[in-house]
Every structure is written in C-alpha cells, then in structure tokens.
Amino acid sequence: MIPQISKNAVRQRVHRRIRHKILGTPERPRLNVYRSLNHIYAQLIDDMSGSTMVAANSREGGKKSGGNLAAARDVGRQIAERAKAKGIAKTVFDRGGYLYHGRVKALADAARAAGLQF
C-alpha cells in the first residue's frame, strides 16, 4: 500500500524550496502569505533579524469570514498601507507554497495596486 501525503505536507515542501531562493532584508522584506480555510494572513518579514515588521489579516475588525476574494483584497490593501506608513516600498513576494491563483493572487494584486512593489 502506498502511503498518502497530505496537501499541507506537499505545500510545506514547496514552501521550503521557495524559501531557499528568496530572502527578506530590512530594505526589501519578504511578503509572506498564509491561507487558512476561513482567513488569510500576510506579514512583511525581515529574515536578517528574524522579525515581523508589518502584519495584516482578515480576522481584524471582528469579521466572521475572511476566506473569500474580497477579504484577500482588503488584506492586500491593508498590508501595503501599513508598509508605506513604515517607509517600505519594495518587497519580495513569498506565496507560501500556494499556487499563485485565487486569494493569493487577489492579495498580491491589491498590494501592488496600493503601491507596494514586488
């Protein structure tokens, strides 16, 4: 019998492979995306110091559901506004092992539209 590998285990393996290629610096932090079933989260991470510089998620404001495109767009806009307030204009996009499609793409497009460059 062949052992089954979970989707999350495959995603984590892909994410590790992506992380070997990209690095967040203080001048150009890594925009990391985490997508759960009901919400979406984004962080700007400085890998040199191992700290989160800016964060945004769809749970803010007491929202019940954040697992849709509208919530992903809101999070993308929020993360870009918070980054600009901290003086960050350029980032490196880390899709977190997810396909660049759907909510991940909506978040990225909204962050770009709000002025974040990656």
DSSP file (Angstrom, degrees, kcal/mol; ACC not computed):
  #  RESIDUE AA STRUCTURE BP1 BP2  ACC     N-H-->O    O-->H-N    N-H-->O    O-->H-N    TCO  KAPPA ALPHA  PHI   PSI    X-CA   Y-CA   Z-CA
    1    1 A M              0   0    0      0, 0.0     0, 0.0     0, 0.0     0, 0.0   0.000 360.0 360.0 360.0 137.1    0.0    0.0    0.0
    2    2 A I        -     0   0    0      1,-0.0     2,-0.1     0, 0.0     0, 0.0  -0.709 360.0-120.8 -86.4 128.9    1.3    3.5   -0.9
    3    3 A P        -     0   0    0      0, 0.0     2,-0.3     0, 0.0    -1,-0.0  -0.455  26.6-123.8 -70.1 142.1    1.4    6.0    2.0
    4    4 A Q        -     0   0    0     -2,-0.1     2,-0.5     1,-0.0     0, 0.0  -0.669  16.2-149.1 -87.3 138.8   -0.7    9.1    1.4
    5    5 A I        -     0   0    0     -2,-0.3     5,-0.0     3,-0.0     2,-0.0  -0.928  20.5-124.4-108.1 129.5    0.9   12.5    1.6
    6    6 A S     >  -     0   0    0     -2,-0.5     4,-1.8     1,-0.1     5,-0.1  -0.290  16.3-119.3 -72.4 157.5   -1.3   15.4    2.8
    7    7 A K  H  > S+     0   0    0      1,-0.2     4,-2.5     2,-0.2     5,-0.1   0.875 115.5  54.6 -60.9 -37.7   -1.8   18.5    0.7
    8    8 A N  H  > S+     0   0    0      1,-0.2     4,-2.5     2,-0.2    -1,-0.2   0.874 104.9  52.5 -67.5 -36.1   -0.3   20.5    3.6
    9    9 A A  H  > S+     0   0    0      2,-0.2     4,-1.8     1,-0.2    -1,-0.2   0.897 111.2  47.3 -65.0 -39.6    2.9   18.4    3.6
   10   10 A V  H  X S+     0   0    0     -4,-1.8     4,-2.3     2,-0.2    -2,-0.2   0.914 111.7  51.0 -65.2 -43.4    3.3   19.0   -0.1
   11   11 A R  H  X S+     0   0    0     -4,-2.5     4,-2.7     1,-0.2    -2,-0.2   0.908 109.6  50.2 -61.5 -43.1    2.7   22.7    0.4
   12   12 A Q  H  X S+     0   0    0     -4,-2.5     4,-2.3     2,-0.2    -1,-0.2   0.871 109.4  51.1 -65.0 -36.5    5.3   22.9    3.1
   13   13 A R  H  X S+     0   0    0     -4,-1.8     4,-1.8     2,-0.2    -1,-0.2   0.918 112.2  46.4 -65.3 -43.0    7.9   21.1    0.9
   14   14 A V  H  X S+     0   0    0     -4,-2.3     4,-2.3     2,-0.2    83,-0.2   0.904 111.1  53.3 -63.9 -41.3    7.2   23.6   -1.9
   15   15 A H  H  X S+     0   0    0     -4,-2.7     4,-2.6    81,-0.3    -2,-0.2   0.905 106.8  51.3 -62.6 -41.9    7.4   26.5    0.6
   16   16 A R  H  X S+     0   0    0     -4,-2.3     4,-1.1     1,-0.2    -1,-0.2   0.899 109.6  50.9 -60.3 -40.2   10.8   25.3    1.8
   17   17 A R  H  < S+     0   0    0     -4,-1.8     4,-0.5     1,-0.2     3,-0.3   0.901 111.6  47.1 -64.7 -40.8   12.1   25.1   -1.8
   18   18 A I  H >X S+     0   0    0     -4,-2.3     3,-1.6     1,-0.2     4,-1.1   0.908 107.4  57.3 -64.9 -41.9   10.9   28.7   -2.4
   19   19 A R  H 3< S+     0   0    0     -4,-2.6    -1,-0.2     1,-0.3    -2,-0.2   0.733  96.6  62.7 -66.1 -22.7   12.5   29.9    0.8
   20   20 A H  T 3< S+     0   0    0     -4,-1.1    -1,-0.3    -3,-0.3    -2,-0.2   0.742 108.7  43.3 -69.8 -21.0   15.9   28.7   -0.3
   21   21 A K  T <4 S+     0   0    0     -3,-1.6     2,-0.3    -4,-0.5    -2,-0.2   0.703 111.1  53.2 -98.8 -23.1   15.7   31.1   -3.2
   22   22 A I     <  -     0   0    0     -4,-1.1     2,-0.3    70,-0.0     8,-0.1  -0.842  55.3-175.1-120.0 154.7   14.3   34.3   -1.5
   23   23 A L        -     0   0    0     -2,-0.3     2,-0.4     5,-0.1    -3,-0.0  -0.987  19.6-135.4-147.4 132.7   15.4   36.3    1.5
   24   24 A G        -     0   0    0     -2,-0.3    23,-0.9     6,-0.1    24,-0.8  -0.766  23.9-174.0 -91.0 132.9   13.8   39.3    3.2
   25   25 A T        -     0   0    0      3,-2.0    22,-0.0    -2,-0.4    -2,-0.0  -0.732  40.9-103.5-116.1 167.8   16.1   42.2    4.1
   26   26 A P  S    S+     0   0    0      0, 0.0    -1,-0.1     0, 0.0    20,-0.0   0.864 124.9  44.2 -60.3 -33.9   15.3   45.4    6.1
   27   27 A E  S    S+     0   0    0      1,-0.3    63,-0.5    61,-0.1    62,-0.3   0.832 131.7  21.5 -77.7 -32.3   15.3   47.4    2.8
   28   28 A R  S    S-     0   0    0     61,-0.1    -3,-2.0    60,-0.1    -1,-0.3  -0.695  84.4-167.7-138.6  81.3   13.2   44.7    1.0
   29   29 A P        -     0   0    0      0, 0.0    63,-2.3     0, 0.0     2,-0.5  -0.187  28.4-101.1 -71.5 164.0   11.3   42.5    3.4
   30   30 A R  E     -Ab  45  92A   0     15,-2.7    15,-2.8    61,-0.2     2,-1.0  -0.738  24.1-144.4 -87.7 125.8    9.6   39.2    2.4
   31   31 A L  E     -Ab  44  93A   0     61,-3.4    63,-3.0    -2,-0.5     2,-0.3  -0.803  24.9-167.4 -90.3 101.3    5.8   39.5    2.0
   32   32 A N  E     -Ab  43  94A   0     11,-2.8    11,-2.1    -2,-1.0     2,-0.4  -0.729   5.8-158.5 -96.0 139.2    4.6   36.1    3.3
   33   33 A V  E     -A   42   0A   0     61,-1.3     2,-0.4    -2,-0.3     9,-0.2  -0.959   8.3-174.4-119.1 132.9    1.1   34.8    2.7
   34   34 A Y  E     -A   41   0A   0      7,-2.5     7,-3.1    -2,-0.4     2,-0.5  -0.998   7.4-165.3-124.6 130.8   -0.7   32.2    4.8
   35   35 A R  E     +A   40   0A   0     -2,-0.4     5,-0.2     5,-0.2     2,-0.2  -0.956   7.9 179.7-120.5 115.9   -4.1   31.0    3.7
   36   36 A S        -     0   0    0      3,-2.5    -2,-0.0    -2,-0.5     5,-0.0  -0.486  46.3 -95.4-101.3-178.9   -6.3   29.0    6.0
   37   37 A L  S    S+     0   0    0      1,-0.2    -1,-0.1    -2,-0.2     3,-0.0   0.893 121.4  22.0 -64.2 -39.2   -9.8   27.7    5.2
   38   38 A N  S    S+     0   0    0     28,-0.1    28,-2.6    27,-0.1    29,-0.4   0.590 126.5  27.3-107.1 -13.0  -11.6   30.7    6.7
   39   39 A H        -     0   0    0     27,-0.2    -3,-2.5    28,-0.1     2,-0.4  -0.892  58.3-138.5-144.6 171.1   -9.0   33.5    6.7
   40   40 A I  E     -A   35   0A   0     -2,-0.3    18,-1.9    -5,-0.2     2,-0.3  -0.997  17.2-165.4-136.7 141.7   -5.9   34.9    5.0
   41   41 A Y  E     -AC  34  57A   0     -7,-3.1    -7,-2.5    -2,-0.4     2,-0.3  -0.937   3.6-170.5-129.1 145.7   -2.8   36.4    6.7
   42   42 A A  E     -AC  33  56A   0     14,-2.9    14,-2.5    -2,-0.3     2,-0.3  -0.998   5.4-180.0-138.2 141.9    0.1   38.5    5.4
   43   43 A Q  E     -AC  32  55A   0    -11,-2.1   -11,-2.8    -2,-0.3     2,-0.6  -0.993  25.4-140.2-138.8 145.5    3.4   39.6    7.0
   44   44 A L  E     -AC  31  54A   0     10,-3.0     9,-3.3    -2,-0.3    10,-1.1  -0.949  34.1-167.8-101.7 117.7    6.4   41.6    6.0
   45   45 A I  E     -AC  30  52A   0    -15,-2.8   -15,-2.7    -2,-0.6     2,-0.8  -0.907  23.9-151.2-118.2 131.7    9.3   39.7    7.5
   46   46 A D  E  >> - C   0  51A   0      5,-2.8     5,-1.6    -2,-0.4     4,-1.5  -0.883  12.9-170.1 -94.6 105.8   13.0   40.8    7.8
   47   47 A D  T  45S+     0   0    0    -23,-0.9   -22,-0.2    -2,-0.8    -1,-0.1   0.707  78.6  67.0 -73.3 -20.1   14.8   37.5    7.7
   48   48 A M  T  45S+     0   0    0    -24,-0.8    -1,-0.2     1,-0.2   -23,-0.1   0.922 118.9  21.3 -65.7 -43.6   18.1   39.1    8.7
   49   49 A S  T  45S-     0   0    0     -3,-0.3    -2,-0.2     2,-0.2    -1,-0.2   0.548 104.3-125.3-100.2 -10.2   16.8   39.8   12.2
   50   50 A G  T  <5 +     0   0    0     -4,-1.5     2,-0.3     1,-0.2    -3,-0.2   0.830  65.0 131.0  72.3  32.3   14.0   37.2   12.2
   51   51 A S  E   < -C   46   0A   0     -5,-1.6    -5,-2.8     0, 0.0     2,-0.5  -0.876  60.5-122.1-122.9 152.4   11.3   39.8   13.0
   52   52 A T  E     -C   45   0A   0     -2,-0.3    -7,-0.2    -7,-0.2     3,-0.1  -0.799  23.1-176.3 -88.7 125.1    7.9   40.7   11.6
   53   53 A M  E     +     0   0A   0     -9,-3.3     2,-0.3    -2,-0.5    -1,-0.2   0.874  68.9   4.9 -89.0 -42.7    7.8   44.3   10.5
   54   54 A V  E     -C   44   0A   0    -10,-1.1   -10,-3.0     2,-0.0    -1,-0.3  -0.992  65.6-175.1-143.7 144.9    4.2   44.6    9.4
   55   55 A A  E     +C   43   0A   0     -2,-0.3     2,-0.3   -12,-0.2   -12,-0.2  -0.989   5.9 173.2-142.2 152.2    1.2   42.2    9.6
   56   56 A A  E     +C   42   0A   0    -14,-2.5   -14,-2.9    -2,-0.3     2,-0.3  -0.979   6.1 175.5-152.5 149.4   -2.4   42.2    8.4
   57   57 A N  E >   -C   41   0A   0     -2,-0.3     3,-0.9   -16,-0.2   -16,-0.2  -0.970  42.0-112.7-152.1 167.6   -5.1   39.5    8.4
   58   58 A S  T 3  S+     0   0    0    -18,-1.9     5,-0.2    -2,-0.3   -17,-0.1   0.479 105.9  71.9 -82.8  -2.2   -8.8   39.0    7.6
   59   59 A R  T >  S+     0   0    0    -19,-0.2     3,-1.1     3,-0.1     4,-0.4   0.644  73.0 106.9 -85.0 -15.1   -9.7   38.4   11.3
   60   60 A E  T <  S+     0   0    0     -3,-0.9     3,-0.4     1,-0.2    -4,-0.0  -0.339  75.5  29.6 -65.5 142.8   -9.2   42.1   12.1
   61   61 A G  T 3  S-     0   0    0      1,-0.2    -1,-0.2     2,-0.0    -2,-0.1   0.594 125.0 -79.8  84.8  10.7  -12.4   44.1   12.8
   62   62 A G  S <  S+     0   0    0     -3,-1.1    -1,-0.2     1,-0.2     2,-0.2   0.772  72.2 171.2  70.5  26.3  -14.3   41.1   14.0
   63   63 A K        -     0   0    0     -3,-0.4    -1,-0.2    -4,-0.4     3,-0.1  -0.485  27.1-153.0 -71.1 138.3  -15.1   39.7   10.6
   64   64 A K  S    S+     0   0    0      1,-0.2     2,-0.5    -2,-0.2    -1,-0.1   0.927  79.5  31.5 -75.6 -46.9  -16.7   36.2   10.7
   65   65 A S        +     0   0    0      1,-0.1    -1,-0.2   -26,-0.0   -26,-0.1  -0.948  48.8 158.2-121.6 132.0  -15.5   35.1    7.3
   66   66 A G        +     0   0    0    -28,-2.6     2,-0.3    -2,-0.5   -27,-0.2   0.126  49.0 105.1-130.1  17.7  -12.3   36.0    5.5
   67   67 A G        +     0   0    0    -29,-0.4     2,-0.3   -28,-0.1   -28,-0.1  -0.170  65.1  83.2 -95.1  41.0  -12.0   33.1    3.1
   68   68 A N  S  > S-     0   0    0     -2,-0.3     4,-1.8   -30,-0.1     5,-0.1  -0.853  89.2-101.7-136.8 173.4  -13.0   34.9    0.0
   69   69 A L  H  > S+     0   0    0     -2,-0.3     4,-2.4     1,-0.2     5,-0.2   0.868 116.7  56.7 -64.7 -38.0  -11.5   37.2   -2.7
   70   70 A A  H  > S+     0   0    0      1,-0.2     4,-2.0     2,-0.2    -1,-0.2   0.912 108.3  47.1 -62.0 -42.3  -12.9   40.4   -1.1
   71   71 A A  H  > S+     0   0    0      2,-0.2     4,-2.3     1,-0.2    -1,-0.2   0.889 110.5  52.8 -66.3 -38.9  -11.2   39.7    2.2
   72   72 A A  H  X S+     0   0    0     -4,-1.8     4,-2.2     1,-0.2    -2,-0.2   0.894 108.7  50.0 -64.0 -39.8   -7.9   38.9    0.4
   73   73 A R  H  X S+     0   0    0     -4,-2.4     4,-2.3     2,-0.2    -1,-0.2   0.909 109.7  51.3 -63.9 -41.5   -8.1   42.2   -1.4
   74   74 A D  H  X S+     0   0    0     -4,-2.0     4,-2.7     1,-0.2    -2,-0.2   0.914 110.2  48.6 -61.4 -43.6   -8.7   44.0    1.8
   75   75 A V  H  X S+     0   0    0     -4,-2.3     4,-2.6     2,-0.2     5,-0.2   0.898 110.6  51.3 -65.1 -40.2   -5.7   42.4    3.5
   76   76 A G  H  X S+     0   0    0     -4,-2.2     4,-1.7     2,-0.2    -2,-0.2   0.904 112.2  46.2 -61.9 -42.3   -3.5   43.2    0.4
   77   77 A R  H  X S+     0   0    0     -4,-2.3     4,-2.2     2,-0.2    -2,-0.2   0.916 113.4  49.7 -65.8 -43.6   -4.6   46.9    0.6
   78   78 A Q  H  X S+     0   0    0     -4,-2.7     4,-2.6     1,-0.2     5,-0.2   0.915 109.8  49.6 -62.6 -44.6   -4.0   46.9    4.4
   79   79 A I  H  X S+     0   0    0     -4,-2.6     4,-2.0     1,-0.2    -1,-0.2   0.883 111.7  49.4 -65.3 -36.7   -0.5   45.4    4.3
   80   80 A A  H  X S+     0   0    0     -4,-1.7     4,-2.3    -5,-0.2    -1,-0.2   0.909 111.8  48.1 -68.1 -41.6    0.5   47.9    1.6
   81   81 A E  H  X S+     0   0    0     -4,-2.2     4,-1.9     1,-0.2    -2,-0.2   0.914 113.4  47.2 -65.1 -42.4   -0.8   50.9    3.6
   82   82 A R  H  X S+     0   0    0     -4,-2.6     4,-1.2     2,-0.2    -1,-0.2   0.861 111.5  51.5 -67.5 -35.2    0.9   49.7    6.7
   83   83 A A  H  <>S+     0   0    0     -4,-2.0     5,-3.0    -5,-0.2     4,-0.4   0.915 109.0  49.9 -67.2 -42.5    4.2   49.1    4.8
   84   84 A K  H ><5S+     0   0    0     -4,-2.3     3,-1.1     1,-0.2    -2,-0.2   0.876 106.4  56.1 -63.6 -36.5    4.1   52.6    3.3
   85   85 A A  H 3<5S+     0   0    0     -4,-1.9    -1,-0.2     1,-0.3    -2,-0.2   0.815 109.4  46.8 -64.2 -29.7    3.5   54.1    6.8
   86   86 A K  T 3<5S-     0   0    0     -4,-1.2    -1,-0.3    -3,-0.4    -2,-0.2   0.449 123.6-106.1 -89.0  -2.1    6.7   52.3    7.9
   87   87 A G  T < 5S+     0   0    0     -3,-1.1     2,-0.5    -4,-0.4    -3,-0.2   0.712  73.3 140.1  86.0  21.6    8.6   53.6    4.8
   88   88 A I      < +     0   0    0     -5,-3.0    -1,-0.3     1,-0.1    -2,-0.1  -0.876  12.8 157.6-101.7 124.8    8.7   50.3    3.0
   89   89 A A        +     0   0    0     -2,-0.5    28,-2.7   -62,-0.3     2,-0.4   0.682  59.8  50.5-114.9 -30.0    8.1   50.5   -0.8
   90   90 A K  B     +d  117   0B   0    -63,-0.5     2,-0.3    26,-0.2    -1,-0.2  -0.908  60.3 168.1-118.4 141.1    9.7   47.3   -2.2
   91   91 A T        -     0   0    0     26,-2.9     2,-0.5    -2,-0.4   -61,-0.2  -0.870  34.5-119.5-138.1 172.0    9.2   43.7   -1.1
   92   92 A V  E     -b   30   0A   0    -63,-2.3   -61,-3.4    -2,-0.3     2,-0.4  -0.983  35.1-129.5-112.7 126.8    9.9   40.1   -2.1
   93   93 A F  E     -b   31   0A   0     -2,-0.5     2,-0.5    25,-0.3   -61,-0.2  -0.643  22.3-173.6 -86.0 129.3    6.7   38.1   -2.6
   94   94 A D  E     -b   32   0A   0    -63,-3.0   -61,-1.3    -2,-0.4   -79,-0.0  -0.946   8.2-167.1-120.8 106.7    6.5   34.7   -0.9
   95   95 A R    >   -     0   0    0     -2,-0.5     3,-1.4   -63,-0.2    -1,-0.1   0.482  35.9-125.9 -77.4  -1.1    3.4   32.8   -1.9
   96   96 A G  T 3   -     0   0    0      1,-0.3   -81,-0.3   -81,-0.1   -61,-0.1   0.705  63.8 -58.2  70.3  22.0    3.9   30.3    0.9
   97   97 A G  T 3  S+     0   0    0      1,-0.3    -1,-0.3   -83,-0.2     2,-0.2   0.389 107.5 123.7  88.5  -4.8    3.8   27.2   -1.2
   98   98 A Y  S <  S-     0   0    0     -3,-1.4    -1,-0.3   -65,-0.2     2,-0.1  -0.516  71.9 -96.9 -84.9 157.3    0.3   28.0   -2.5
   99   99 A L        -     0   0    0     -2,-0.2     2,-2.1     1,-0.1     5,-0.3  -0.469  36.8-112.1 -67.6 145.3   -0.4   28.3   -6.2
  100  100 A Y  S    S+     0   0    0     -2,-0.1     2,-0.3     4,-0.1    -1,-0.1  -0.556  85.6  98.2 -79.3  80.2   -0.4   31.9   -7.5
  101  101 A H  S >  S-     0   0    0     -2,-2.1     3,-1.2     0, 0.0     4,-0.4  -0.979  72.4  -1.3-161.1 153.5   -4.1   31.9   -8.1
  102  102 A G  T 3> S+     0   0    0     -2,-0.3     4,-2.4     1,-0.3     5,-0.2  -0.349 126.9   5.8  66.0-126.2   -7.4   32.9   -6.4
  103  103 A R  H 3> S+     0   0    0      1,-0.2     4,-2.3     2,-0.2    -1,-0.3   0.843 132.0  53.3 -65.6 -35.5   -7.0   34.5   -3.0
  104  104 A V  H <> S+     0   0    0     -3,-1.2     4,-2.1    -5,-0.3    -1,-0.2   0.924 112.5  44.5 -65.9 -43.5   -3.2   34.6   -3.1
  105  105 A K  H  > S+     0   0    0     -4,-0.4     4,-2.8     2,-0.2    -2,-0.2   0.889 111.7  53.2 -66.6 -40.1   -3.3   36.4   -6.4
  106  106 A A  H  X S+     0   0    0     -4,-2.4     4,-2.1     2,-0.2    -2,-0.2   0.904 109.8  48.4 -62.5 -41.8   -6.0   38.8   -5.3
  107  107 A L  H  X S+     0   0    0     -4,-2.3     4,-2.1     2,-0.2    -2,-0.2   0.932 113.6  47.0 -62.9 -46.0   -3.9   39.7   -2.2
  108  108 A A  H  X S+     0   0    0     -4,-2.1     4,-2.3     1,-0.2    -2,-0.2   0.914 112.5  48.7 -63.1 -44.5   -0.8   40.3   -4.4
  109  109 A D  H  X S+     0   0    0     -4,-2.8     4,-2.4     1,-0.2    -1,-0.2   0.888 111.8  49.3 -64.2 -39.3   -2.7   42.4   -7.0
  110  110 A A  H  X S+     0   0    0     -4,-2.1     4,-1.6    -5,-0.2    -1,-0.2   0.879 110.3  50.7 -68.3 -37.6   -4.3   44.6   -4.3
  111  111 A A  H  <>S+     0   0    0     -4,-2.1     5,-2.4     2,-0.2     4,-0.2   0.901 112.1  47.6 -66.4 -39.9   -1.0   45.2   -2.6
  112  112 A R  H ><5S+     0   0    0     -4,-2.3     3,-1.6     1,-0.2    -2,-0.2   0.922 110.1  51.9 -64.5 -43.4    0.5   46.2   -5.9
  113  113 A A  H 3<5S+     0   0    0     -4,-2.4    -1,-0.2     1,-0.3    -2,-0.2   0.810 106.2  55.3 -63.5 -30.1   -2.4   48.5   -6.7
  114  114 A A  T 3<5S-     0   0    0     -4,-1.6    -1,-0.3    -5,-0.1    -2,-0.2   0.445 131.2 -90.6 -84.9  -0.1   -2.0   50.2   -3.3
  115  115 A G  T < 5S+     0   0    0     -3,-1.6     2,-0.3     1,-0.3    -3,-0.2   0.464  79.8 135.4 112.3   1.8    1.7   51.0   -4.1
  116  116 A L      < -     0   0    0     -5,-2.4     2,-0.5    -6,-0.1    -1,-0.3  -0.671  43.1-144.6 -83.0 136.1    3.8   48.0   -2.9
  117  117 A Q  B      d   90   0B   0    -28,-2.7   -26,-2.9    -2,-0.3    -5,-0.0  -0.883 360.0 360.0-107.2 129.6    6.4   46.9   -5.5
  118  118 A F              0   0    0     -2,-0.5   -25,-0.3   -28,-0.2    -1,-0.1   0.239 360.0 360.0-160.9 360.0    7.5   43.3   -6.0
